Amino acid sequence: MNEIKQQKQGEQVQGRPKRGYADLEKEVIDLGLCARCGICSGVCPVDVISHNARGYPELTGECIQCGRCVDTCPGADVDFPALSRELFGKEYDPDSTWGEQRRVVVGHPSDDTVRKNGASGGLTTALLLYLLKTGKIEGAGVVGMDPEYPSRPKAILATTEEELRAAAKSKYTIVPSMEVLSEMRKRKGPFAVVALPCQIHGLRKMVKTDPALAGKVKYILGLYCHYNMEPDGHLDCLRALGIDPDEIAVFEFRGGGWPGGFRAVMKNGEEKQLHHINIKNIMTVMLRLYGSKRCYMCTDALCEFGDVGLGDFWAIDYDDEFGDCSWSTMASERTDVGRELLESAERDGWIEIRDIPPDRYSRRTENFTREKKTEGFVRLRRFDRQNRPRPDFHFEVPSVSLKGHLMAMTYASFGVFRQPKLRAMALRILFSPFGSLLDRLNTWRKEVFLKFGGN
Ligand SMILES: Cc1cc2nc3c(=O)[nH]c(=O)nc-3n(C[C@H](O)[C@H](O)[C@H](O)COP(=O)(O)OP(=O)(O)OC[C@H]3O[C@@H](n4cnc5c(N)ncnc54)[C@H](O)[C@@H]3O)c2cc1C
């Protein structure tokens, strides 16, 4: 064994039994708890973990038993109450819809090209550009599309303006994007990362398991996340529409205007907008057909432990001055780092933001957050009763009302459509004119329901 390996091994294992990749397999992967976030490969000091096509980790060399992969992994264990005390000095309330936030804003970049190229309103990319161009970061961990396979997302460490701009827009599919941490380890930093809630859980754990690397990640920009899709979700949509994913030059999950939707540009230049249903409604169905099972066990929708959480701002929920905020991103400021970032980017003219008072928060954001919490609580309690493995978030799982149970049961019943033949049929309907009609009927049903006092 060479000197570096010996040193790293010695540093990590003093005073406790050796742990390593085999433990990650045993405690997380084999139990179905891997979130495929990429933290394990990112923190591996000898780069012997990579990810297969479905995003699962694989050992590609000799494990030095430093334990970082398993100890940083958020798959089976994240201490939410401890994180809450460390970050906010407050006890954790698992039932709080919005989490600990100082301020909520809606806004967009001052640069209209960044705004119009964003998923929601381009605020995330604008913040990254601000940090890069003012020398506050050396680069940012983001997710672009693979130039070799343009229908597949890929993690990148963006160090130029062009790379950051090209990586804009959401990729609604599992990407173990925290693998870029291994590249950050080799550079000076500091860096920003764009991360989903599960990835943020791992990044916060990293402060203890690898403080030097954690010190390089100065800004954590979280993306709100209902759930994420299996890597074949969008590819199956293409196939259901008779499109060969290999014939695609550009694929976008949020392309073609605001709020946009699945869009493909073929190698022969032909452009295809794949659905006419609002992206939110498409994703509601897609997340039932292709949602990752580990996502269904998560209760954090709004990046409760990020520096800033960013999500869609549903201007259609408002009939006042907020109603003209299309092409905008909503942002929850959570930490001092987040506050400083939003304030300085605004002061220096990179972004335009305004406060949303608590009684004006979006109903849609509130609904999906409550849904994720309620469904998560129902599942976690059921798994406990059945003695099945589940992530330990170190809080007592709140009980759920009868209404919550019924909602969870209704959504769970969509699970039958995960059967391949039924799923293919559901996709063909969803992406057809008949699907649009069904969607319009559903929207009408919800409006009537709302009018008569529903939620
Ligand atoms: C899987 C997923 C689920 C989401 N679910 C919701 C939801 O339910 N409700 C809601 O309001 N918002 C959700 N969002 C967030 C929303 O889609 C926008 O990303 C967010 O509003 C920021 O928009 P923006 O225009 O400011 O970002 P942009 O300026 O377009 O920048 C987006 C940044 O995110 C990075 N990125 C894209 N995909 C990923 C990914 N998979 N993992 C990590 N980084 C990524 C990009 O590289 C880019 O840097 C989700 C995002 C993702 C990726």
Ligand as a Chemical Component Dictionary entry (heavy atoms), coordinates in Angstrom:
data_LIG
# 
_chem_comp.id                   LIG 
_chem_comp.type                 NON-POLYMER 
_chem_comp.pdbx_formal_charge   0 
_chem_comp.three_letter_code    LIG 
# 
loop_
_chem_comp_atom.comp_id 
_chem_comp_atom.atom_id 
_chem_comp_atom.alt_atom_id 
_chem_comp_atom.type_symbol 
_chem_comp_atom.charge 
_chem_comp_atom.model_Cartn_x 
_chem_comp_atom.model_Cartn_y 
_chem_comp_atom.model_Cartn_z 
_chem_comp_atom.pdbx_ordinal 
LIG C1  C1  C 0 -35.520 16.517 -9.598  1  
LIG C2  C2  C 0 -36.095 17.871 -9.367  2  
LIG C3  C3  C 0 -37.362 17.992 -8.786  3  
LIG C4  C4  C 0 -37.916 19.252 -8.562  4  
LIG N1  N1  N 0 -39.155 19.353 -7.991  5  
LIG C5  C5  C 0 -39.706 20.565 -7.772  6  
LIG C6  C6  C 0 -41.000 20.680 -7.216  7  
LIG O1  O1  O 0 -41.679 19.688 -6.945  8  
LIG N2  N2  N 0 -41.510 21.932 -6.980  9  
LIG C7  C7  C 0 -40.786 23.068 -7.271  10 
LIG O2  O2  O 0 -41.277 24.180 -7.034  11 
LIG N3  N3  N 0 -39.543 22.978 -7.822  12 
LIG C8  C8  C 0 -38.996 21.770 -8.072  13 
LIG N4  N4  N 0 -37.744 21.664 -8.625  14 
LIG C9  C9  C 0 -36.972 22.899 -8.856  15 
LIG C10 C10 C 0 -37.332 23.600 -10.149 16 
LIG O3  O3  O 0 -37.544 22.685 -11.180 17 
LIG C11 C11 C 0 -36.189 24.549 -10.568 18 
LIG O4  O4  O 0 -34.999 23.826 -10.679 19 
LIG C12 C12 C 0 -35.970 25.649 -9.559  20 
LIG O5  O5  O 0 -37.142 26.403 -9.447  21 
LIG C13 C13 C 0 -34.816 26.583 -9.985  22 
LIG O6  O6  O 0 -35.183 27.201 -11.175 23 
LIG P1  P1  P 0 -34.218 28.276 -11.836 24 
LIG O7  O7  O 0 -34.828 28.752 -13.103 25 
LIG O8  O8  O 0 -33.856 29.291 -10.817 26 
LIG O9  O9  O 0 -32.951 27.378 -12.144 27 
LIG P2  P2  P 0 -31.954 27.419 -13.396 28 
LIG O10 O10 O 0 -31.389 28.776 -13.532 29 
LIG O11 O11 O 0 -32.602 26.799 -14.555 30 
LIG O12 O12 O 0 -30.798 26.479 -12.848 31 
LIG C14 C14 C 0 -31.055 25.160 -12.417 32 
LIG C15 C15 C 0 -29.753 24.627 -11.839 33 
LIG O13 O13 O 0 -30.016 23.343 -11.285 34 
LIG C16 C16 C 0 -29.072 22.395 -11.779 35 
LIG N5  N5  N 0 -29.750 21.109 -11.852 36 
LIG C17 C17 C 0 -30.646 20.714 -12.764 37 
LIG N6  N6  N 0 -31.089 19.481 -12.503 38 
LIG C18 C18 C 0 -30.446 19.090 -11.390 39 
LIG C19 C19 C 0 -30.471 17.894 -10.638 40 
LIG N7  N7  N 0 -31.224 16.850 -10.995 41 
LIG N8  N8  N 0 -29.687 17.813 -9.543  42 
LIG C20 C20 C 0 -28.910 18.857 -9.176  43 
LIG N9  N9  N 0 -28.831 20.017 -9.876  44 
LIG C21 C21 C 0 -29.605 20.127 -10.960 45 
LIG C22 C22 C 0 -28.694 22.933 -13.145 46 
LIG O14 O14 O 0 -27.461 22.440 -13.591 47 
LIG C23 C23 C 0 -28.682 24.443 -12.884 48 
LIG O15 O15 O 0 -27.444 24.838 -12.359 49 
LIG C24 C24 C 0 -37.178 20.418 -8.905  50 
LIG C25 C25 C 0 -35.915 20.294 -9.518  51 
LIG C26 C26 C 0 -35.383 19.038 -9.757  52 
LIG C27 C27 C 0 -34.033 18.921 -10.417 53 
# 
loop_
_chem_comp_bond.comp_id 
_chem_comp_bond.atom_id_1 
_chem_comp_bond.atom_id_2 
_chem_comp_bond.value_order 
_chem_comp_bond.pdbx_ordinal 
LIG C1  C2  SING 1  
LIG C2  C3  SING 2  
LIG C2  C26 DOUB 3  
LIG C3  C4  DOUB 4  
LIG C4  N1  SING 5  
LIG C4  C24 SING 6  
LIG N1  C5  DOUB 7  
LIG C5  C6  SING 8  
LIG C5  C8  SING 9  
LIG C6  O1  DOUB 10 
LIG C6  N2  SING 11 
LIG N2  C7  SING 12 
LIG C7  O2  DOUB 13 
LIG C7  N3  SING 14 
LIG N3  C8  DOUB 15 
LIG C8  N4  SING 16 
LIG N4  C9  SING 17 
LIG N4  C24 SING 18 
LIG C9  C10 SING 19 
LIG C10 O3  SING 20 
LIG C10 C11 SING 21 
LIG C11 O4  SING 22 
LIG C11 C12 SING 23 
LIG C12 O5  SING 24 
LIG C12 C13 SING 25 
LIG C13 O6  SING 26 
LIG O6  P1  SING 27 
LIG P1  O7  DOUB 28 
LIG P1  O8  SING 29 
LIG P1  O9  SING 30 
LIG O9  P2  SING 31 
LIG P2  O10 DOUB 32 
LIG P2  O11 SING 33 
LIG P2  O12 SING 34 
LIG O12 C14 SING 35 
LIG C14 C15 SING 36 
LIG C15 O13 SING 37 
LIG C15 C23 SING 38 
LIG O13 C16 SING 39 
LIG C16 N5  SING 40 
LIG C16 C22 SING 41 
LIG N5  C17 SING 42 
LIG N5  C21 SING 43 
LIG C17 N6  DOUB 44 
LIG N6  C18 SING 45 
LIG C18 C19 SING 46 
LIG C18 C21 DOUB 47 
LIG C19 N7  SING 48 
LIG C19 N8  DOUB 49 
LIG N8  C20 SING 50 
LIG C20 N9  DOUB 51 
LIG N9  C21 SING 52 
LIG C22 O14 SING 53 
LIG C22 C23 SING 54 
LIG C23 O15 SING 55 
LIG C24 C25 DOUB 56 
LIG C25 C26 SING 57 
LIG C26 C27 SING 58 
# 
